[in-house]
Amino acid sequence: MVVPDWLSGDERIRHRHHRDAQAGITADFPDWVSDPVRHALASVGIERPWQHQVLAAQAAFTGNHVALATGTASGKSLAYLLPVLAAGVDRRVGFEVDRGPLGLDRGHSALYLAPTKALAHDQLRAARELGLSGWHPVTLDGDSEEGERRFARDFGQFILTNPDMLHRSVLPSHQRWTRLLSTLRYVVVDEAHRYRGVFGAQVAQVLRRLRRLARHYGADPVFISASATVSAAGDLLGLLAGVEGTQEVTEDTSARPALDFLLWQPSADPHHEAADLMARFVAEGRQTLTFTTSRVQAELVALRTQKALGESDSVRSYRGGYLAEDRRELEAGLQSGSLRGVACTNALELGVDIAGVDAVISCGFPGTLAALWQQAGRAGRSGADALAVLIARPDPLDAFLCGHPELVFDAPVERTVLHPENPQVLAVQVAAAAQELPITEADAQWFGPGLPAVLARLTKAGYLRRRANGWYWPRPDRAVDSIDLRAAGGNSIEVVEEATGRVIGQIDPAAGDRSVHTGAIYLHQGEQWLVLDYQPAEHTALVRRTREGYFTQALGDSEVHILDVAASRQLGRAEVSFGSVELSGQVTGFLRRDEFTGKVWDSLPLELPRRTLRTQAVWYTLDADALAGFAAKELPGAAHAAEHTAIGLLPAFAPCDRWDIGGLSTTLHVDTGKLTVFVHDGAAGGAGFAERGFQLITPWLSATLDRLRTCPCEQGCPACVVSPKCGNGNNPLDKAAAARLLELIVG
């Protein structure tokens, strides 16, 4: 029995979902798969492919862009490896190729892009296990030594890298990568559903730069995307790579184990219960992964599990920001089985092939159904039946899903949201492209119809200079050095140990003021570090190891100004709008909270600069006539509580994390003159989440009202109106008045 007896009757289980095992449907290898390739696949246990693998491989081999979206462990790797192997080993593709401007036949190459280094290295390991003679797969990332980079340039036929490396090293030095770019036949975009928001927009423009340079050298590669189950996978690849005519392959024909999936409503701190549950599973001999939604909680869950087990060797934490040697050690422990439990962030969600994991615990909904099923799919890879548990956090979305399990198990997986035309992203990426090759008006085929306006703006600002044959980058510095694909605010902040000068981790600069301000507690591999000095201009935070017994929560204030209204409509008694806004905010202090109880110790002030950000927002306004039934003292708490609950539930309708968005509410906004509630994207230029919220405003606000009405608390709690990221300390909040407010809109 997958669900043990001691667990099956637990009153905290709100719903149990069972999925039967599936036998799978196989197919013959395509005729163009050579004997050496077949023998190599047989040596690793692949005698016959799944039907969906053949469909995707055949489409790519004949020159069609392919979007493959099937479940975890469904063999997506083989689907793209078959055409890649045909090109690299047998030197053949099923469509016409150009020998390029040099007229040389240099064979065929392929590029593999993953959102993490770990995934690229895992795929390299699998590729090398095939043992094919004369085929040279190689990784290329920030950890690669100079000799490895030279080998990739001169001999690499299948180069496994990440968008950051492509952006910073390959494209700016394209003259040194002529061999790759002139022979590029396939580009594999793995875990495509992870490229959303501003990160997705940045990667989309990097892929357009890649296509532009490949065309310059005579190549026109086929794109193959692989992702967890998502809606409109072909549209997603079109947005990412700017390609048309994509063939979708979405029916999963692979064999899969039975799955029991539990929805768990905790009676105490969800992270404590996740740690206790993982300790019980590990003690029973089940290798277990526990996914958390923050780096801090990954560390704390691992610590609590270690204490429950009475030892620390078999349980560790894993998250982004670890250095390369730490990551590789943890991954090796999972592969070998010496690590029996790992508390992790989604850094471990992205495709590291861990055989024999028995159970997966997701402590908090990870933001999208695609990510949730990706996490659950880590269980049962050895063929044994799988167990997954979603432990609800005390926030509106998790509580809403516990009350509506059909939204987890019966609803279609959401579309991935990204906004490639983000003006902030487009401008810096066009500047980078101009440094690679002069930009002309014909490059609108890559960068869209907004290119002329971007060129005019960049020229006026002095970043580009127009000459007879196009626009040039006239500066001595590299344009790409000012672009961090993953960080909205520029280069990452390095967390440096005071005593040794060792870099122990990295932080997105957009989160720096809140997470590594002076006095903050920074967690890394189970250890607490006190931030002694924070220098955002120098991208450093100086820390020393400590054990203070508390964690910190930043406080601040913010305001929003409307720049333009792109769309507006009436909904109930409210006017709902979408457009561009300017945010102004400042971290003004922080709370110290007990690390076990969460109780506030004290509040300390900070002196940090005020930051501004132009982005996109959805907002609604209510005038005085509509609010006639409210007392004046009710309105601030009503608007604030409605804002919090709406932010908490937007990830159910747009695939974002609550940390990707923010909000502000006021009873008399300076621009509208009315009560106004904003929900905005957290990234410069917008990420598409607010726009999606405007498109789905009725079901989104209806779900918000439902959560306010059905939450059993009296005055408001973290499962409805209390927010863990509120810069005003969750004051004021009025749950009942918030419900009445929303009744005016969707009641």
C-alpha positions in Angstrom: 0.0 0.0 0.0 1.5 3.3 -1.1 -0.2 5.4 1.6 0.8 3.9 5.0 -1.8 3.0 7.5 -0.6 5.5 10.0 -1.1 8.3 7.4 -4.3 7.2 5.6 -6.6 8.0 8.5 -5.1 11.4 9.4 -7.8 14.0 9.8 -5.5 16.6 8.2 -6.0 14.9 4.8 -8.7 16.9 3.0 -8.7 15.0 -0.3 -7.1 11.8 -1.7 -6.6 11.5 -5.4 -5.7 8.2 -7.0 -4.3 7.8 -10.6 -4.1 4.3 -12.0 -0.9 3.0 -13.5 -0.6 3.3 -17.3 0.9 0.5 -19.4 2.2 2.8 -22.2 2.1 2.6 -26.0 5.3 1.9 -28.0 6.1 2.4 -31.6 8.9 1.4 -34.1 11.9 3.6 -34.5 11.8 5.8 -37.6 13.7 4.3 -40.6 16.2 7.1 -40.4 17.5 6.1 -37.0 20.8 4.2 -37.8 21.9 0.9 -36.4 24.7 2.4 -34.2 22.2 4.7 -32.6 19.7 1.9 -32.0 22.4 -0.3 -30.5 23.5 2.6 -28.2 19.9 3.1 -27.0 19.5 -0.6 -26.4 22.6 -0.5 -24.2 20.9 1.8 -21.8 17.6 -0.2 -21.9 15.7 1.5 -24.6 14.5 -1.2 -27.1 11.4 0.6 -28.4 10.4 4.2 -28.0 7.0 5.5 -26.8 4.6 6.6 -29.5 4.8 10.3 -28.6 8.6 10.2 -28.8 8.4 9.0 -32.4 5.8 11.6 -33.3 7.9 14.5 -32.0 11.2 13.1 -33.4 9.7 12.6 -36.9 8.3 16.1 -37.0 11.7 17.7 -36.0 13.6 15.5 -38.4 11.5 16.7 -41.3 12.1 20.3 -40.4 9.1 21.3 -38.3 9.3 23.2 -35.0 8.0 20.9 -32.2 6.5 21.7 -28.9 6.5 18.5 -26.7 4.5 18.8 -23.5 4.1 15.6 -21.6 4.4 14.5 -18.0 7.5 14.1 -15.9 9.5 10.9 -16.7 7.7 10.5 -20.0 11.0 10.4 -22.0 11.1 13.8 -23.6 14.9 13.6 -23.8 14.8 10.7 -26.3 12.3 12.6 -28.5 14.7 15.4 -29.2 17.8 13.2 -29.0 16.8 11.1 -32.0 17.0 13.9 -34.6 20.0 15.4 -32.8 21.8 12.1 -33.0 20.9 11.6 -36.6 22.4 15.0 -37.4 25.5 14.6 -35.2 26.4 11.0 -35.6 25.0 10.1 -39.0 25.5 13.7 -40.4 22.0 13.8 -41.9 18.8 15.8 -41.4 15.5 15.3 -43.2 15.3 18.8 -44.7 17.4 21.1 -46.9 20.2 22.9 -45.2 22.5 25.7 -46.5 26.2 25.3 -46.3 26.5 29.0 -45.4 28.5 31.9 -46.8 31.7 29.9 -46.6 30.3 27.0 -48.7 31.8 24.4 -46.3 30.3 21.1 -45.1 31.2 21.1 -41.4 28.6 18.5 -40.4 25.7 19.3 -38.1 25.5 20.7 -34.6 22.8 21.2 -32.0 22.3 23.4 -29.0 20.5 22.5 -25.8 19.3 25.2 -23.4 18.2 24.5 -19.8 17.2 27.0 -17.1 19.7 25.5 -14.7 23.3 24.2 -14.8 22.2 21.1 -12.9 19.8 20.0 -15.6 22.4 20.5 -18.4 25.0 18.4 -16.6 22.4 15.7 -15.9 21.5 15.6 -19.6 25.3 15.4 -20.5 25.6 12.4 -18.2 22.7 10.7 -20.0 24.1 11.6 -23.5 27.6 10.2 -22.7 26.1 7.0 -21.3 25.2 6.1 -24.9 28.9 5.7 -25.7 28.6 6.7 -29.4 31.9 7.0 -31.2 32.7 10.2 -32.9 29.9 12.2 -31.2 31.0 15.0 -28.9 28.4 16.3 -26.4 29.8 18.9 -24.0 28.5 21.3 -21.4 29.2 25.1 -21.5 28.4 27.2 -18.5 30.0 29.5 -15.9 31.8 26.6 -14.3 33.5 25.5 -17.6 37.2 25.9 -17.7 38.9 27.5 -20.7 39.9 24.2 -22.2 36.3 23.0 -22.1 35.2 26.2 -23.8 37.7 25.7 -26.6 36.7 22.1 -27.1 33.0 23.2 -27.3 33.9 25.9 -29.9 36.1 23.6 -32.0 34.5 20.2 -31.7 31.2 20.3 -29.8 28.4 18.7 -31.8 25.8 18.8 -29.0 26.5 21.8 -26.7 24.5 21.8 -23.5 24.2 25.2 -21.9 21.8 27.8 -20.5 20.4 31.0 -21.8 22.7 33.1 -19.6 25.8 31.6 -21.2 24.4 32.0 -24.7 23.6 35.6 -23.9 26.9 36.6 -22.2 29.5 34.5 -24.0 28.4 32.9 -27.2 26.4 35.6 -29.0 28.7 38.6 -28.2 31.7 36.5 -29.4 29.9 35.0 -32.4 33.0 35.3 -34.6 34.6 32.7 -32.5 31.5 30.5 -32.6 31.2 30.5 -36.4 31.4 26.7 -36.6 28.4 26.2 -34.3 26.3 29.0 -35.7 26.9 28.0 -39.4 26.0 24.3 -38.7 23.2 24.8 -36.2 20.4 22.4 -37.1 18.5 22.0 -33.8 17.9 24.2 -30.8 16.3 22.3 -27.8 14.6 24.5 -25.2 14.1 22.3 -22.2 11.7 23.0 -19.3 10.1 25.7 -21.6 7.3 26.3 -19.0 9.9 27.8 -16.7 10.5 30.8 -19.1 7.7 33.1 -17.9 7.4 36.7 -16.9 10.5 38.9 -17.4 12.9 36.0 -17.4 10.8 34.5 -20.3 10.8 37.8 -22.1 14.6 38.1 -21.8 15.1 34.6 -23.0 12.7 35.2 -25.9 14.9 38.1 -27.1 18.1 36.0 -26.7 16.6 33.4 -28.9 15.8 36.0 -31.5 19.4 37.2 -31.4 20.5 33.6 -31.8 18.3 33.1 -34.9 19.5 36.4 -36.4 23.2 35.3 -36.1 22.5 31.8 -37.3 20.9 33.2 -40.4 23.8 35.5 -40.9 26.1 32.4 -41.0 23.7 30.4 -43.2 21.7 28.3 -40.7 18.0 28.2 -39.9 17.6 25.9 -37.0 14.6 23.8 -36.0 13.4 24.6 -32.5 12.2 21.8 -30.2 10.7 22.7 -26.8 10.1 20.2 -24.0 8.0 21.1 -21.0 5.8 19.7 -18.4 2.1 19.5 -19.3 1.0 23.1 -20.2 -1.8 24.5 -22.3 -1.0 25.9 -25.7 2.6 24.5 -25.8 2.9 25.5 -29.4 1.9 29.1 -28.7 4.5 29.2 -25.9 7.3 28.1 -28.3 6.1 30.7 -30.7 6.4 33.4 -28.1 9.8 32.2 -26.9 11.5 31.7 -30.2 9.4 33.8 -32.6 8.8 30.8 -34.8 5.5 29.9 -36.6 3.9 26.6 -37.7 4.8 24.6 -34.6 3.6 21.0 -34.2 2.3 20.2 -30.8 2.8 16.7 -29.2 0.8 16.6 -26.0 -0.5 13.1 -25.6 1.6 11.2 -23.1 1.9 7.5 -24.2 4.6 6.5 -21.7 4.1 3.9 -19.0 3.7 5.4 -15.5 3.2 4.1 -12.0 0.1 4.5 -9.9 0.0 7.7 -7.9 -1.7 8.6 -4.7 -1.8 12.4 -4.2 -3.0 13.8 -0.8 -4.1 17.4 -0.1 -3.1 18.1 3.5 -4.5 21.0 5.6 -2.1 21.4 8.5 -3.2 22.1 12.0 0.1 23.9 12.9 3.0 25.5 11.0 3.0 23.8 7.5 6.8 23.7 7.3 7.0 22.0 10.7 4.5 19.4 9.6 6.4 18.9 6.3 9.6 18.3 8.2 7.9 15.9 10.6 6.3 14.0 7.7 9.6 13.8 5.8 11.3 12.5 8.9 8.7 9.8 9.2 9.0 8.8 5.6 12.8 8.7 5.7 12.7 6.6 8.9 10.6 4.1 7.1 13.1 3.9 4.3 11.4 6.1 1.7 13.7 8.5 -0.1 11.8 11.8 0.0 11.9 15.2 -1.5 10.2 18.1 0.2 9.7 21.2 -2.0 9.3 24.5 -0.3 8.6 27.9 -1.8 11.5 29.8 -0.4 15.2 29.4 0.2 14.8 30.1 3.9 12.2 27.4 4.4 14.3 24.8 2.5 17.0 25.4 5.1 14.7 25.3 8.1 12.8 22.2 7.0 16.1 20.3 6.5 17.2 21.4 10.0 14.0 20.3 11.7 14.0 16.9 9.9 17.6 16.4 11.0 16.7 17.0 14.6 13.7 14.7 14.4 15.9 11.9 13.0 18.7 12.6 15.4 21.3 12.8 12.7 22.2 15.1 9.8 24.1 12.9 7.2 21.1 11.6 5.3 19.1 14.8 5.1 20.2 18.0 3.4 18.9 21.2 1.9 19.2 22.2 -1.8 18.4 25.5 -3.3 19.5 28.1 -5.8 22.5 30.2 -4.9 24.7 27.3 -3.9 28.2 27.1 -5.4 28.9 24.5 -8.1 30.8 22.0 -5.9 28.0 22.0 -3.3 25.3 21.4 -6.0 27.3 18.5 -7.5 27.8 16.8 -4.1 24.1 16.9 -3.3 23.1 15.7 -6.7 25.5 12.8 -6.5 24.1 11.9 -3.1 20.6 11.8 -4.5 21.7 9.7 -7.4 23.5 7.2 -5.3 20.8 7.0 -2.6 23.1 8.1 0.2 20.9 11.1 0.7 17.5 9.9 1.9 15.8 13.2 2.3 16.2 16.6 0.7 14.4 19.8 1.5 14.6 22.0 -1.6 13.3 24.8 -3.7 12.3 24.4 -7.3 16.0 24.4 -8.2 15.7 20.7 -7.8 12.4 20.5 -9.7 14.0 21.1 -13.1 14.8 17.7 -14.4 17.7 16.1 -12.4 16.9 12.4 -13.0 16.6 11.0 -9.5 15.7 7.3 -9.7 14.1 5.6 -6.7 12.5 8.6 -5.0 9.5 7.2 -3.1 7.6 10.3 -1.9 7.3 14.0 -2.7 6.0 16.6 -0.3 5.1 20.0 -1.7 5.0 22.4 1.2 2.9 25.1 -0.4 1.4 25.3 -3.9 4.4 26.2 -6.1 2.5 28.8 -8.2 1.3 26.7 -11.2 -0.3 23.3 -11.8 2.5 22.6 -14.2 5.1 23.0 -11.5 3.0 21.0 -9.0 2.8 18.0 -11.3 6.4 18.4 -12.2 7.3 18.1 -8.5 4.9 15.1 -8.0 6.4 13.4 -11.0 9.7 13.1 -9.1 8.1 10.2 -7.2 7.9 6.7 -8.7 10.7 7.0 -11.3 12.0 3.6 -10.4 8.6 2.0 -11.5 7.2 1.7 -8.0 3.9 3.4 -7.1 4.2 7.0 -6.1 3.1 9.1 -3.2 2.7 12.8 -3.3 1.5 15.2 -0.6 0.5 18.9 -1.1 0.7 20.6 2.4 -1.3 23.9 2.3 0.4 27.0 3.5 -1.8 29.5 5.4 -2.4 31.7 2.4 -5.5 32.4 0.3 -4.5 30.3 -2.7 -3.5 27.1 -0.8 -6.7 27.3 1.3 -8.8 27.9 -1.8 -7.3 24.8 -3.5 -7.9 22.7 -0.4 -11.5 23.6 -0.6 -11.7 23.1 -4.4 -9.6 20.0 -5.1 -11.1 19.8 -8.6 -9.0 22.8 -9.5 -5.9 20.7 -8.8 -6.9 17.3 -10.2 -9.5 18.1 -12.9 -8.7 21.5 -14.3 -6.6 22.0 -17.4 -3.0 23.1 -16.8 -2.6 26.9 -17.2 -1.0 28.8 -20.1 2.5 30.1 -19.5 2.5 33.9 -19.4 5.3 36.0 -20.9 5.5 39.4 -22.6 8.3 39.3 -25.2 7.5 42.9 -26.3 8.3 44.2 -22.8 9.8 47.6 -23.7 12.5 47.5 -21.1 13.6 44.1 -22.2 13.4 44.8 -25.9 15.5 48.0 -25.6 18.5 46.4 -23.9 18.4 43.3 -26.1 18.3 45.3 -29.3 21.3 47.2 -28.1 23.1 43.9 -27.5 22.1 42.7 -30.9 23.5 46.0 -32.5 26.9 45.3 -30.9 26.9 41.8 -32.4 25.8 43.0 -35.9 24.6 46.4 -37.0 20.8 46.6 -36.8 18.8 47.5 -39.9 15.0 48.0 -40.4 14.8 44.5 -41.8 15.6 43.1 -38.4 12.0 43.8 -37.5 11.5 40.2 -38.6 13.3 39.2 -35.4 12.4 42.0 -33.0 8.9 42.9 -34.1 7.1 46.0 -35.4 8.1 48.0 -32.3 11.8 48.0 -33.5 11.8 51.5 -35.1 10.6 53.2 -31.9 13.1 51.3 -29.9 15.9 52.4 -32.3 14.9 56.0 -32.1 14.9 55.9 -28.3 18.3 54.2 -28.1 19.8 56.6 -30.6 18.4 59.7 -28.8 19.9 58.4 -25.5 23.3 57.8 -27.1 23.3 54.1 -26.8 23.2 53.6 -30.6 24.6 55.6 -33.5 23.0 55.5 -37.0 25.2 55.1 -40.1 24.4 54.5 -43.7 24.2 50.7 -43.3 22.4 50.5 -40.0 22.6 51.3 -36.2 25.8 50.6 -34.3 26.8 50.2 -30.7 29.4 53.1 -30.3 30.5 52.5 -26.7 33.7 50.7 -25.5 31.8 48.5 -22.9 29.8 45.4 -23.7 26.0 45.8 -23.9 25.4 42.4 -22.5 27.2 43.1 -19.3 24.3 45.4 -18.2 21.7 42.7 -18.7 21.0 39.9 -16.1 18.4 37.6 -17.6 17.2 36.5 -14.2 17.5 39.7 -12.2 15.3 42.7 -12.9 17.8 45.0 -11.2 21.1 44.1 -12.9 23.9 41.9 -11.7 23.3 39.6 -8.8 24.4 40.6 -5.3 27.1 38.4 -3.9 26.9 37.3 -0.3 30.5 37.3 1.1 31.8 35.8 4.3 33.6 38.5 6.4 36.3 36.2 7.8 37.5 34.6 4.5 36.1 36.7 1.6 34.4 33.6 0.3 31.3 34.0 -1.8 28.7 31.8 -0.2 25.6 32.7 -2.3 23.9 35.1 -4.6 20.8 37.3 -4.4 18.6 38.9 -7.1 19.2 42.7 -6.7 15.5 43.3 -6.9 15.2 41.4 -3.6 18.4 42.7 -2.0 16.9 45.6 0.0 14.4 43.1 1.6 16.6 40.0 2.1 20.2 41.1 2.7 19.8 44.6 4.3 22.1 45.3 7.2 20.8 43.3 10.2 19.0 40.7 8.1 19.4 37.0 8.8 20.5 35.1 5.7 20.2 31.3 5.7 22.6 29.1 3.7 22.9 25.3 4.0 21.3 25.1 7.4 23.5 27.9 8.8 22.4 31.4 9.9 24.4 34.4 8.7 24.0 37.9 10.1 24.4 40.6 7.4 26.9 43.1 8.8 27.1 45.5 5.8 24.9 45.8 2.7 26.3 47.7 -0.3 23.8 47.5 -3.2 25.8 49.8 -5.4 28.8 47.4 -5.1 26.5 44.3 -5.3 27.8 42.9 -2.1 26.5 41.9 1.4 29.1 41.1 4.1 28.0 38.4 6.5 29.3 36.3 9.5 28.0 33.0 10.8 25.7 33.4 13.8 23.0 31.7 15.8 20.6 34.4 17.0 17.4 32.5 17.3 15.3 34.8 15.1 14.6 35.5 11.4 13.9 38.9 9.9 11.0 40.4 7.9 11.4 43.7 6.0 8.9 46.5 6.3 8.4 49.4 3.9 6.0 51.8 2.1 5.0 52.3 -1.5 2.8 54.3 -3.8 1.6 53.9 -7.4 1.1 56.5 -10.1 -0.9 55.7 -13.3 1.1 56.5 -16.5 -1.5 55.4 -19.1 -4.6 53.3 -19.4 -4.5 50.6 -22.1 -7.9 49.1 -21.4 -10.9 49.7 -19.2 -14.4 48.4 -18.6 -17.2 48.4 -16.1 -17.7 45.5 -13.7 -20.5 45.7 -11.3 -20.2 49.1 -9.5 -16.5 49.3 -10.3 -14.4 50.5 -13.2 -11.6 47.9 -13.9 -8.5 49.1 -15.8 -5.2 47.8 -17.1 -2.2 49.9 -18.0 1.3 51.2 -17.2 2.2 52.5 -13.7 5.2 53.9 -11.8 5.9 52.4 -8.4 7.8 54.2 -5.7 8.9 52.2 -2.7 11.3 52.1 0.2 12.3 49.5 2.8 12.1 51.4 6.0 12.8 48.8 8.7 12.5 45.2 9.7 11.0 42.9 12.2 12.9 40.3 14.2 10.7 37.2 14.7 11.3 34.1 16.8 12.6 31.3 14.5 10.3 28.7 16.0 7.1 30.6 17.0 7.2 33.4 14.5 6.5 35.9 17.4 7.7 39.4 16.8 10.7 40.3 19.0 11.0 44.0 18.0 11.1 46.4 15.0 14.2 48.2 13.9 14.6 51.1 11.4 16.6 51.1 8.2 17.9 54.0 6.0 17.7 52.7 2.4 17.1 54.7 -0.8 13.7 55.1 -2.4 13.3 52.9 -5.5 11.1 53.5 -8.6 9.9 51.0 -11.1 7.8 51.3 -14.2 5.6 48.3 -14.8 2.1 47.2 -15.6 -0.9 46.8 -13.3 -4.6 45.9 -13.1 -6.7 48.1 -10.9 -10.3 48.8 -9.9 -11.9 51.9 -8.6 -15.2 52.6 -6.7 -16.7 56.0 -6.3 -18.3 57.6 -3.3 -21.9 56.6 -4.4 -21.0 52.9 -4.6 -19.4 53.1 -1.1 -22.3 54.8 0.5 -23.0 51.8 2.8 -19.5 51.9 4.3 -18.3 53.8 7.3 -15.2 55.8 6.6 -13.2 53.9 9.1 -14.0 50.6 7.4 -12.7 51.5 4.0 -8.9 51.4 4.5 -9.1 47.9 6.0 -11.6 46.7 3.4 -9.4 47.8 0.5 -6.2 46.5 2.0 -7.7 43.1 2.9 -9.3 42.7 -0.6 -5.9 43.6 -2.1 -4.1 40.9 -0.1 -6.5 38.1 -0.9 -6.6 39.0 -4.6 -2.7 38.9 -4.8 -2.8 35.5 -3.0 -5.2 34.1 -5.6 -3.9 35.5 -8.8 -1.4 32.6 -9.3 -4.5 30.4 -9.7 -5.3 32.3 -12.9 -2.0 33.5 -14.1 1.1 31.2 -13.7 3.1 33.3 -11.3 4.3 33.2 -7.8 2.9 35.7 -5.3 6.4 37.2 -5.1 6.3 38.0 -8.8 3.5 40.5 -8.1 2.6 43.2 -5.6 -0.2 45.6 -4.8 -1.3 48.8 -3.2 -4.7 50.1 -2.0 -5.9 53.5 -1.0 -9.2 55.1 -0.2 -8.5 58.2 -2.2 -5.9 57.7 -4.9 -4.2 60.9 -6.1 -4.7 60.0 -9.8 -8.3 58.5 -9.7 -9.8 60.5 -6.8 -11.5 57.2 -5.8 -10.9 54.1 -3.7 -8.5 52.2 -5.8 -6.9 48.7 -5.5 -3.9 47.9 -7.6 -2.2 44.6 -8.4 1.0 45.1 -10.3 3.8 43.1 -11.9 7.0 43.1 -9.9 9.3 43.5 -12.9 10.2 46.5 -15.0 8.1 46.9 -18.1 5.6 44.3 -16.9 5.6 40.5 -17.0 2.1 39.7 -18.4 0.6 38.6 -15.1 -1.4 41.8 -14.5 -2.6 41.7 -18.0 -3.8 38.2 -17.5 -5.5 39.3 -14.3 -7.4 41.9 -16.3 -8.5 39.3 -18.9 -9.8 37.0 -16.1 -10.9 39.7 -13.7 -14.4 38.2 -13.1 -13.4 34.6 -12.1 -10.3 36.0 -10.3 -12.3 38.4 -8.1 -15.1 35.9 -7.7 -12.6 33.4 -6.2 -11.3 36.2 -4.0 -14.8 36.9 -2.7 -15.4 33.1 -2.2 -12.2 32.9 -0.1 -13.3 35.8 2.1 -16.7 34.3 2.6 -15.6 30.7 3.4 -12.5 31.1 5.5 -13.6 30.0 9.0 -11.5 32.6 10.9 -13.2 35.5 12.7 -11.1 38.6 11.9 -8.8 37.4 9.2 -5.8 35.0 9.0 -2.9 34.1 6.7 -5.4 31.8 4.8 -7.4 34.8 3.7 -6.2 38.4 4.3 -2.9 38.3 6.2 0.1 38.5 3.9 3.6 37.4 4.7 5.1 40.1 2.5 3.0 43.1 3.6 5.3 46.1 4.0 2.8 47.7 6.4 2.7 44.9 8.9 -0.8 43.8 7.8 -2.4 46.9 9.3 -5.2 47.8 8.8 -7.3 44.7 7.6 -11.0 44.2 7.7 -12.1 40.8 6.3 -15.9 41.3 6.5 -15.7 44.8 4.9 -13.5 43.4 2.2 -16.2 40.8 1.3 -18.8 43.5 1.1 -16.5 45.6 -1.1 -16.1 42.8 -3.6 -19.8 42.1 -3.6 -20.2 45.5 -5.2 -18.0 44.2 -8.1 -18.8 40.5 -8.5 -21.4 39.7 -5.9 
